[in-house]
Amino acid sequence: MKKKKYYLLVASCLLLLFTGCISKKTAKDENQPVTKNSATSETTQKSTIPTLFIHGYSGGSGSFGRMIKRMEASDQTKKELILTVSPEGEVQAKGNLSGKKNNPSIQVLFKDNKNNEWNQAEWIKNCLTYIQEHYSVTEVNLVGHSMGGASSLRYLTTYGDNENLPKVKKFIGIAAPFNNFVELSNGETLEDVINNGPTIQSERYADYVNGIERVPKDLNVMIIAGDVKDGSLSDEAVPVADALSVVSLLNKHGNNVKEQVFYGKSAQHSQLHENTEVDQLVADFLWKQ
């Protein structure tokens, strides 16, 4: 009888100990950090300001399509509209801007995807006119890869002060040949280019200089370059010095400019818009500041 009472007592103690462990584990699990996606949702600032993504030379739907999709998956944006521009500059739309605070993304596609930057600047203007007329949009962000970045800055230095068009709040240029593929001169360093501008200035760069006063001084800018680390100081297409050539020009104009160079195989020209680190930098700049 005494043994039976003893075994019952031991069993009760073991049961209480086991229950306590389960309770502690449950409490610990409940206090685990939120998932990355949840954290992103909580820290991302949501607004109705649309961001236009503009592909580069010979680009298409895949140029920014996958980046936008990845950022959608982390609840940082919502792709709501695709604007396709004909060679004549006519805009065709697929989708609608909902007016919701979901950081709407607009993908811009040029049917003639090898046209010059002057025409592309006009086409960007037509896209902004379209969303202004159809959705009363007053503010936008621009993100351009390669030629799309050069054409976006061409737009800003041509129409940036036009009060009849939506105001560009933020601009990101990714691997854009702002100085028309000019490399470092003898004795010139990247620091020289960033602080003072390029020694050799292309006609394209000179046009930016001539039109810089049309760029809003409160425009926030991010310039991204790639270096594959093969000794070329380039992303295999655009020299780092070329992509960073306008940093000094915009800084001296009064703009808030940030620059970032990515390195390695994932910094190759066409891989930059597939690089998840670039995704996060773009998202942080657009929607967390």
Rosetta blueprint (number, residue, H / E / L):
1 M L
2 K H
3 K H
4 K H
5 K H
6 Y H
7 Y H
8 L H
9 L H
10 V H
11 A H
12 S H
13 C H
14 L H
15 L H
16 L H
17 L H
18 F H
19 T H
20 G H
21 C H
22 I H
23 S H
24 K H
25 K H
26 T H
27 A H
28 K H
29 D H
30 E H
31 N L
32 Q L
33 P L
34 V L
35 T L
36 K H
37 N H
38 S H
39 A H
40 T H
41 S H
42 E H
43 T H
44 T L
45 Q L
46 K L
47 S L
48 T L
49 I L
50 P L
51 T E
52 L E
53 F E
54 I E
55 H L
56 G L
57 Y L
58 S L
59 G L
60 G L
61 S H
62 G H
63 S H
64 F H
65 G H
66 R H
67 M H
68 I H
69 K H
70 R H
71 M H
72 E H
73 A H
74 S L
75 D L
76 Q L
77 T L
78 K E
79 K E
80 E E
81 L E
82 I E
83 L E
84 T E
85 V E
86 S L
87 P L
88 E L
89 G L
90 E L
91 V E
92 Q E
93 A E
94 K E
95 G E
96 N L
97 L L
98 S L
99 G L
100 K L
101 K L
102 N L
103 N L
104 P E
105 S E
106 I E
107 Q E
108 V E
109 L E
110 F E
111 K L
112 D L
113 N L
114 K L
115 N L
116 N L
117 E H
118 W H
119 N H
120 Q H
121 A H
122 E H
123 W H
124 I H
125 K H
126 N H
127 C H
128 L H
129 T H
130 Y H
131 I H
132 Q H
133 E H
134 H H
135 Y H
136 S L
137 V L
138 T L
139 E E
140 V E
141 N E
142 L E
143 V E
144 G E
145 H E
146 S L
147 M H
148 G H
149 G H
150 A H
151 S H
152 S H
153 L H
154 R H
155 Y H
156 L H
157 T H
158 T H
159 Y H
160 G L
161 D L
162 N L
163 E L
164 N L
165 L L
166 P L
167 K E
168 V E
169 K E
170 K E
171 F E
172 I E
173 G E
174 I E
175 A L
176 A L
177 P L
178 F L
179 N L
180 N L
181 F L
182 V L
183 E L
184 L L
185 S L
186 N L
187 G L
188 E L
189 T L
190 L H
191 E H
192 D H
193 V H
194 I H
195 N H
196 N H
197 G L
198 P L
199 T L
200 I L
201 Q L
202 S L
203 E H
204 R H
205 Y H
206 A H
207 D H
208 Y H
209 V H
210 N H
211 G H
212 I H
213 E H
214 R H
215 V L
216 P L
217 K L
218 D L
219 L L
220 N E
221 V E
222 M E
223 I E
224 I E
225 A E
226 G E
227 D E
228 V L
229 K L
230 D L
231 G L
232 S L
233 L L
234 S E
235 D L
236 E L
237 A L
238 V L
239 P E
240 V H
241 A H
242 D H
243 A H
244 L L
245 S L
246 V L
247 V H
248 S H
249 L H
250 L H
251 N H
252 K H
253 H H
254 G L
255 N L
256 N E
257 V E
258 K E
259 E E
260 Q E
261 V E
262 F E
263 Y E
264 G L
265 K H
266 S H
267 A H
268 Q L
269 H H
270 S H
271 Q H
272 L H
273 H H
274 E H
275 N L
276 T H
277 E H
278 V H
279 D H
280 Q H
281 L H
282 V H
283 A H
284 D H
285 F H
286 L H
287 W H
288 K L
289 Q L
